[in-house]
């Protein structure tokens, strides 16, 4: 049982790039295939630690990113539930340790299409915008600086 691969669409990059929806789907399926005991334990432990948040902005992550970050935190044994991009770490004088691997998350937004011409139709049309971004847990980052709430 699985999800059939998605067909190429505008949100997918050129040949050879990852299909973001398929990557996330595969990750969730692999967690489920590990069995109900590990599945239930993972979520109980993750939920007890609270919502994953951005270490710089203190904003909680939303949607599928919560599940992805919770599962990655448990899987890797991270103590922190705070995350940041490589650029954010660099901007505060911190450094991601050599050899550390990021986890891919998804930025999703419905964007209103611009009207081609002024007409009688006042119907708003939207299209989905989906972009990948990579996060590192604070446990993967060497820092001599103090990050608020850490």
Long-range contacts (C-beta under 8 A, 24 or more apart in sequence): 2-29, 3-29, 11-128, 11-129, 11-130, 18-104, 18-132, 20-104, 20-106, 20-130, 20-132, 21-130, 23-104, 24-64, 24-68, 24-106, 27-68, 27-71, 28-67, 31-71, 42-70, 42-71, 42-74, 43-70, 45-74, 46-70, 46-71, 46-73, 46-74, 49-73, 49-81, 50-81, 51-81, 52-81, 52-82, 52-83, 53-81, 53-82, 53-83, 53-149, 54-82, 54-83, 54-84, 54-88, 55-82, 55-83, 55-84, 55-88, 55-138, 55-147, 55-149, 55-150, 56-84, 56-88, 56-91, 56-92, 56-147, 58-148, 58-149, 61-105, 63-106, 63-108, 64-106, 65-105, 65-106, 68-103, 68-104, 68-105, 69-103, 69-105, 69-135, 72-103, 72-137, 73-137, 76-137, 76-139, 78-137, 78-138, 78-139, 78-140, 79-139, 80-137, 80-138, 80-139, 80-150, 82-137, 82-138, 82-147, 82-149, 82-150, 83-135, 83-136, 83-137, 83-138, 84-135, 84-136, 84-138, 84-141, 85-133, 85-134, 85-135, 85-136, 86-134, 86-136, 89-136, 89-141, 89-143, 92-143, 92-145, 92-147, 93-143, 93-144, 93-145, 94-141, 94-142, 94-143, 94-144, 94-145, 94-147, 95-141, 95-142, 95-143, 96-136, 96-140, 96-141, 96-142, 97-140, 97-141, 97-142, 100-136, 100-140, 100-141, 102-134, 102-135, 102-136, 103-134, 103-135, 103-136, 104-132, 104-133, 104-134, 105-132, 105-133, 105-134, 105-135, 106-130, 106-131, 106-132, 106-133, 107-131, 107-132, 107-133
